[in-house]
Structure formats: structure tokens, C-alpha cells
Amino acid sequence: MKLVDGIILQDKEASAVIYDDSKELFFEVDYIGKLILSYLLGNDSVKSQILREFEIDSNDLNTEIENFKHQLKEAGIIEAIV
């Protein structure tokens, strides 16, 4: 997965903000969204952390990940869903 050019990811303690000043794009994600985004950007170890912290099974997490990818695509943050 690749962020659209110009997108800035600002990491906060319990959330993250994704923005692009030229497109007036602002997208804030909560803690689980931040972890999922980290996983989608290549940090595979985060997946097991999410499963432990939120006590969900792999199927539920995969559903959350797919929903999150669609939100990012609709907001213009990612170029394509892979």
C-alpha cells in the first residue's frame, strides 16, 4: 500500500492525523486506526499486538482492516487497495 504523494502522517500518542495541505485533506484516526495504518504500511508485528490488545480474532481484524482501507481510499489517502 502506498500513500498518495503529498500526504503527511503526523503520529500522536493515541491517534494519528493524515493530511495534505494542497488538497485540504484532513483525516484523523483513533488508536486502533493508527495501529492498522502502521500494519498496512509494512509493520507486520502490529497485527499480533492488535489481536492481543483488543481481544479480537483474525477474521474480525481482517474485516476491520478491509473497512479501514476502503475509508482511506475514499478519502484519497491511498492510491489503490491491495
C-alpha positions in Angstrom: 0.0 0.0 0.0 1.3 3.4 -0.9 0.1 6.8 0.5 -0.8 9.3 -2.2 2.1 11.8 -2.9 2.0 14.8 -0.6 0.2 13.0 2.3 1.7 13.7 5.7 1.3 11.3 8.6 1.6 13.0 12.0 1.9 10.4 14.7 0.4 11.3 18.1 0.4 9.3 21.2 -3.1 7.7 20.9 -4.0 8.7 17.4 -2.7 9.9 14.1 -3.5 12.7 11.7 -3.2 12.3 7.9 -3.3 15.5 5.9 -2.4 17.2 2.7 -2.5 21.0 2.7 -2.7 21.3 -1.0 -5.9 19.3 -1.2 -7.3 20.5 2.1 -7.4 16.9 3.2 -7.6 16.1 7.0 -8.2 12.6 8.3 -7.8 11.7 12.0 -7.7 8.1 13.1 -8.0 6.7 16.6 -5.6 4.4 18.3 -6.7 1.2 16.6 -6.8 3.1 13.3 -3.2 4.2 14.0 -2.2 0.6 14.6 -4.0 -0.7 11.5 -2.3 2.1 9.4 1.1 1.1 10.8 0.3 -2.5 9.8 -0.8 -1.5 6.3 2.4 0.5 5.8 4.5 -2.6 6.5 4.9 -3.1 10.2 3.7 -6.8 10.4 4.3 -7.2 14.1 1.5 -4.7 14.8 -1.1 -7.3 13.8 -0.4 -9.6 16.7 -0.4 -6.5 19.0 -3.9 -5.5 17.8 -5.2 -9.1 18.3 -3.8 -9.1 21.9 -4.8 -5.6 23.0 -8.3 -5.7 21.6 -9.0 -9.4 22.1 -10.5 -9.9 18.7 -9.9 -12.9 16.3 -8.2 -12.7 13.0 -11.4 -12.7 11.0 -12.7 -9.7 12.8 -9.4 -7.9 12.4 -9.3 -8.7 8.7 -12.8 -7.2 8.3 -11.7 -4.1 10.2 -8.6 -3.8 8.0 -10.6 -4.0 4.8 -13.1 -1.4 6.0 -10.3 0.9 7.0 -8.6 0.5 3.6 -11.9 1.5 1.9 -12.1 4.6 4.1 -8.6 5.6 3.2 -9.3 5.0 -0.5 -12.5 7.1 -0.4 -10.7 9.9 1.5 -8.0 10.0 -1.2 -5.2 8.9 1.1 -4.2 5.7 -0.6 -3.8 5.1 -4.3 -5.2 1.6 -4.5 -6.5 -1.1 -2.3 -4.2 -4.1 -2.3 
